[in-house]
Amino acid sequence: MKVRQLGEQVINQIAAGEVIERPASVIKELVENAVDAGAKQVEIVTAAGGKTLMRVADDGEGMRQEDLQLAIRRHCTSKISDDDLFDIRTLGFRGEALPSIGSVARLAIQTRHKDEDHAWAIAVEGGREQPLVPAARTKGTQVEVRDLFFATPARLKFLKSDRAEAAAITEIVKRIALAYPEIGFSLGGADRQSQSWPAARGSEPHLARIAQILGQDFVDNAMEIDAAREGVRLTGFAGLPTHHRGNAQNQFFFVNGRPVKDKLLLSGLRGAYADVLARDRHPVVVLFIDLDPTLVDVNVHPAKADVRFRDSQLVRGLLVGAIKHALVQSGHRSSTSNAAVALDAIRAQSAGFSQPGHTPSSPTGSGGYGGGSYTRTSAAPHWAPEAFRPLQMEEAHATGFAEAAQPAFERQNGFADFARPSADARANDVPVETEKTRLPLGAARAQVHETYIIAQTEDGVVIVDQHAAHERLVYERLKEALAKKDVARQMLLIPEIVELPEEDAIRLADRAEDLEKVGLSLEAFGPGAIAVRETPAILGDMDIQGMVRNLADELAEWDTAEGLKEKLDHVAATMACHGSVRAGRRMRPEEMDALLRDMEATPLSGQCNHGRPTWVELKLGDIEKLFGRK
């Protein structure tokens, strides 16, 4: 077989297949060139999703005549010096974009350098270069791309609809605009509504640009991130766990100003939100990583979206640690949008009542914010009130646990003496303590439907989901005890036998040593059964059967995928869910108030372990609007 040298045009078309995947790839390369040229304003125009027209104009430095002739040839660039690929400080550096575009489309460039008397223009069609000619233009560069892939028609078949391609272009421009708030961007054309993001001014330009692109709602529900370790700095904003989305589209990472989609960073983000967010929900983040260019390789792929860190675990650890620290600092804070969602739901339901023949549906107990759901139990399972006082419970010995877990007044009078039906727990029964209304979660006033606590603040009402809130409190206590390696246990007088499929029983028995660390003592009890002998004291009287079955399901899913710490956290979260005060549990005013105070003092209490909000605040002004008082 004879070996021959490929022609220049074929080489360029092969290279274009790697660099230019779709119209959005062209826009990315051209806008990055404008940023590298020092532009203060970048204007983008498209038609037919970029298939027939893409035009990018900037007011940057521009090119001289001799530079323009070289710019359309492969591997010609002004962006690296001394051929050092380990010290890249610009977005572009390969010199492949313009010749790749010219090999598969009709490319026309006009540019004027500040030192030139006039502009120059050049065109390339399907890899054929046209002569350089004078042109009229102010300082800067305009690049126009028409009829993308006309020279390689087969590539057109792989493009999506005009709308989908236009949306991909918008996403690319947004990502670059987030990284460079000092630059103004505008995006328009026959295939879209015009959008513009003016250059951000003031002391916090990044925050202003984030508000322009993601909206003020994200800014209001974001935690500021600023951390550094061994020369790597992480800054930006991460959304509260209750401010989430159904996909990962609103996760923006930048490495030295370069938008990237890196698997390591996405993995770290999932780890940081692992125990505060449902698995089918995604956080919203805008995060910037700055480090010495020699510590990161951006030359991994022609699209430059992937990067490789010299010390990947350092970067991942910094990301996870910084976000977790911010989550702890956020305390009981919850998304401000929860109230708006609740009010919209009330308005919608009120409108439904007025429709002829409309029958309102009954409450189901489904959690509507976190994407998951839970079922409200109709029965009222026993729960030791001292679960709010875990330290006392942990000091109780197994033999005297039941008595030590009860307060003196309950042992004397019995729970039934003071726990009236929740329908009778009216607001007038609980005196208003003015000083408590000034606290973040207010003063407990009543319990409704044996599920929700109503509290009064100075200027509104707080509604708390008692099960979701206590689940988070118990989980945090368990994690704290795990960290100290002193999880107190209670021995069961009669071991609980749980029957399971044989493979689940084997899985649990194999993990007995790990489960022992969280206070759960179990062992195999013949084929297809597990005997539970001890449970964590903090959980009180719990649903052991349901908990063990859920643990078996969890182990089947992630038995080999995570480290011990993550596994123990999963176990603790599952146990906390089954050991928490349930919906349907009647609570005394003192218990309700104790729950609110514990929430205020506990990190991450704004959401349960599954990412659902634990409380919603309705301002008095909003409630008055519902009734037409404002």
VENZI-V976967 format. One record per helix or strand of 2 or more residues. SS is the DSSP state (H for helix, E for strand). FROM is the first residue (numbers start at 1). TO is the last residue. Records with the same first field share a line. If there is no record, write none. Layout:
# VENZI-V976967
SS->FROM-TO, FROM-TO
This chain:
# VENZI-V976967
H->8-19, 23-36, 48-50, 65-71, 97-104, 153-158, 162-179, 205-214, 216-220, 263-272, 293-295, 312-329, 337-353, 385-388, 390-395, 401-404, 408-413, 415-418, 422-424, 427-429, 434-437, 466-484, 502-510, 512-516, 537-539, 544-558, 564-578, 589-601, 620-626
E->41-47, 53-58, 106-112, 119-125, 128-129, 133-135, 140-146, 184-189, 195-197, 222-229, 232-239, 244-245, 251-255, 258-260, 282-283, 285-290, 296-297, 308-309, 443-448, 452-457, 460-465, 489-499, 521-524, 529-536, 615-619
